[in-house]
Amino acid sequence: MEKTKGIIYYSDNRVSEPIFSTVQKILTKIGKEKNIPITSVTLKFTNFGDRRIILEGRERSYPTYITQIYTALENAKEDYVFFCE
């Protein structure tokens, strides 16, 4: 049986345009072409990812960063994941 792949994406939503939307467009394209779902964990609403989790009320910090990664890994259903920040 083939192992499944996924992408976990985590962001504090502070990246400037056009970088923010360009990265999301590229990841979406790769995800669709390769059939790789994206689990997104952000601090504010973002219309991005197949599974979207928002950690509202959290401040940008190292503990929040780790919580975002941990939350994404808990919610990703795939065998292998690619980390994307």
ChimeraX commands (.cxc) that place a marker at each C-alpha (Angstrom):
marker #1 position 0.00,0.00,0.00 radius 0.5
marker #1 position 1.35,3.41,-0.99 radius 0.5
marker #1 position 2.00,5.89,1.81 radius 0.5
marker #1 position 0.06,9.15,1.67 radius 0.5
marker #1 position 1.62,12.63,1.63 radius 0.5
marker #1 position 0.37,15.93,2.98 radius 0.5
marker #1 position 1.49,19.50,3.55 radius 0.5
marker #1 position 1.21,21.30,6.87 radius 0.5
marker #1 position 1.19,25.07,6.54 radius 0.5
marker #1 position 1.50,27.41,9.50 radius 0.5
marker #1 position 1.60,31.19,9.51 radius 0.5
marker #1 position 1.23,34.19,11.78 radius 0.5
marker #1 position -0.33,36.04,8.80 radius 0.5
marker #1 position 2.28,38.80,8.92 radius 0.5
marker #1 position 3.97,38.14,5.58 radius 0.5
marker #1 position 3.65,41.01,3.11 radius 0.5
marker #1 position 2.07,40.81,-0.30 radius 0.5
marker #1 position 2.83,39.64,-2.90 radius 0.5
marker #1 position 4.82,36.94,-1.07 radius 0.5
marker #1 position 1.84,35.80,1.05 radius 0.5
marker #1 position -0.53,35.10,-1.85 radius 0.5
marker #1 position 2.21,33.84,-4.18 radius 0.5
marker #1 position 3.32,31.15,-1.71 radius 0.5
marker #1 position -0.28,30.05,-1.22 radius 0.5
marker #1 position -0.89,29.89,-4.98 radius 0.5
marker #1 position 2.23,27.79,-5.54 radius 0.5
marker #1 position 1.39,25.39,-2.69 radius 0.5
marker #1 position -2.21,25.08,-3.92 radius 0.5
marker #1 position -1.00,24.28,-7.43 radius 0.5
marker #1 position 1.42,21.62,-6.16 radius 0.5
marker #1 position -1.24,20.16,-3.87 radius 0.5
marker #1 position -3.73,19.81,-6.70 radius 0.5
marker #1 position -1.24,18.48,-9.26 radius 0.5
marker #1 position 0.23,15.90,-6.88 radius 0.5
marker #1 position -2.96,15.17,-4.92 radius 0.5
marker #1 position -1.36,16.36,-1.68 radius 0.5
marker #1 position -3.84,17.86,0.82 radius 0.5
marker #1 position -2.89,20.93,2.87 radius 0.5
marker #1 position -3.57,21.30,6.59 radius 0.5
marker #1 position -3.38,25.00,7.44 radius 0.5
marker #1 position -2.96,26.41,10.98 radius 0.5
marker #1 position -2.95,30.19,11.19 radius 0.5
marker #1 position -3.50,32.93,13.75 radius 0.5
marker #1 position -6.13,34.71,11.63 radius 0.5
marker #1 position -8.65,33.50,9.06 radius 0.5
marker #1 position -7.04,32.54,5.78 radius 0.5
marker #1 position -8.97,31.06,2.89 radius 0.5
marker #1 position -6.25,28.49,2.30 radius 0.5
marker #1 position -5.87,24.75,2.72 radius 0.5
marker #1 position -8.06,21.67,2.68 radius 0.5
marker #1 position -8.25,21.60,6.47 radius 0.5
marker #1 position -8.25,25.05,8.07 radius 0.5
marker #1 position -7.59,25.64,11.74 radius 0.5
marker #1 position -7.41,29.10,13.28 radius 0.5
marker #1 position -5.78,29.65,16.67 radius 0.5
marker #1 position -7.67,32.84,17.49 radius 0.5
marker #1 position -6.52,34.97,20.38 radius 0.5
marker #1 position -2.95,33.65,20.24 radius 0.5
marker #1 position -0.02,36.03,20.14 radius 0.5
marker #1 position 2.91,35.49,17.83 radius 0.5
marker #1 position 5.57,33.70,19.91 radius 0.5
marker #1 position 7.79,30.65,19.97 radius 0.5
marker #1 position 5.28,28.62,22.08 radius 0.5
marker #1 position 2.51,29.55,19.62 radius 0.5
marker #1 position 4.73,28.52,16.72 radius 0.5
marker #1 position 5.25,25.08,18.29 radius 0.5
marker #1 position 1.50,24.82,19.04 radius 0.5
marker #1 position 0.73,25.54,15.38 radius 0.5
marker #1 position 3.06,22.78,14.20 radius 0.5
marker #1 position 1.74,20.32,16.79 radius 0.5
marker #1 position -1.89,21.15,15.92 radius 0.5
marker #1 position -1.19,20.71,12.22 radius 0.5
marker #1 position 0.47,17.33,12.80 radius 0.5
marker #1 position -2.43,16.17,14.98 radius 0.5
marker #1 position -4.94,17.09,12.28 radius 0.5
marker #1 position -3.01,15.87,9.24 radius 0.5
marker #1 position -4.22,12.43,8.28 radius 0.5
marker #1 position -1.36,11.56,5.95 radius 0.5
marker #1 position 1.57,9.21,6.60 radius 0.5
marker #1 position 4.22,11.77,5.59 radius 0.5
marker #1 position 4.02,15.55,5.77 radius 0.5
marker #1 position 5.99,18.42,4.29 radius 0.5
marker #1 position 6.41,21.41,6.63 radius 0.5
marker #1 position 5.68,24.79,5.00 radius 0.5
marker #1 position 5.89,28.09,6.80 radius 0.5
marker link #1:1,2 radius 0.2
marker link #1:2,3 radius 0.2
marker link #1:3,4 radius 0.2
marker link #1:4,5 radius 0.2
marker link #1:5,6 radius 0.2
marker link #1:6,7 radius 0.2
marker link #1:7,8 radius 0.2
marker link #1:8,9 radius 0.2
marker link #1:9,10 radius 0.2
marker link #1:10,11 radius 0.2
marker link #1:11,12 radius 0.2
marker link #1:12,13 radius 0.2
marker link #1:13,14 radius 0.2
marker link #1:14,15 radius 0.2
marker link #1:15,16 radius 0.2
marker link #1:16,17 radius 0.2
marker link #1:17,18 radius 0.2
marker link #1:18,19 radius 0.2
marker link #1:19,20 radius 0.2
marker link #1:20,21 radius 0.2
marker link #1:21,22 radius 0.2
marker link #1:22,23 radius 0.2
marker link #1:23,24 radius 0.2
marker link #1:24,25 radius 0.2
marker link #1:25,26 radius 0.2
marker link #1:26,27 radius 0.2
marker link #1:27,28 radius 0.2
marker link #1:28,29 radius 0.2
marker link #1:29,30 radius 0.2
marker link #1:30,31 radius 0.2
marker link #1:31,32 radius 0.2
marker link #1:32,33 radius 0.2
marker link #1:33,34 radius 0.2
marker link #1:34,35 radius 0.2
marker link #1:35,36 radius 0.2
marker link #1:36,37 radius 0.2
marker link #1:37,38 radius 0.2
marker link #1:38,39 radius 0.2
marker link #1:39,40 radius 0.2
marker link #1:40,41 radius 0.2
marker link #1:41,42 radius 0.2
marker link #1:42,43 radius 0.2
marker link #1:43,44 radius 0.2
marker link #1:44,45 radius 0.2
marker link #1:45,46 radius 0.2
marker link #1:46,47 radius 0.2
marker link #1:47,48 radius 0.2
marker link #1:48,49 radius 0.2
marker link #1:49,50 radius 0.2
marker link #1:50,51 radius 0.2
marker link #1:51,52 radius 0.2
marker link #1:52,53 radius 0.2
marker link #1:53,54 radius 0.2
marker link #1:54,55 radius 0.2
marker link #1:55,56 radius 0.2
marker link #1:56,57 radius 0.2
marker link #1:57,58 radius 0.2
marker link #1:58,59 radius 0.2
marker link #1:59,60 radius 0.2
marker link #1:60,61 radius 0.2
marker link #1:61,62 radius 0.2
marker link #1:62,63 radius 0.2
marker link #1:63,64 radius 0.2
marker link #1:64,65 radius 0.2
marker link #1:65,66 radius 0.2
marker link #1:66,67 radius 0.2
marker link #1:67,68 radius 0.2
marker link #1:68,69 radius 0.2
marker link #1:69,70 radius 0.2
marker link #1:70,71 radius 0.2
marker link #1:71,72 radius 0.2
marker link #1:72,73 radius 0.2
marker link #1:73,74 radius 0.2
marker link #1:74,75 radius 0.2
marker link #1:75,76 radius 0.2
marker link #1:76,77 radius 0.2
marker link #1:77,78 radius 0.2
marker link #1:78,79 radius 0.2
marker link #1:79,80 radius 0.2
marker link #1:80,81 radius 0.2
marker link #1:81,82 radius 0.2
marker link #1:82,83 radius 0.2
marker link #1:83,84 radius 0.2
marker link #1:84,85 radius 0.2
view
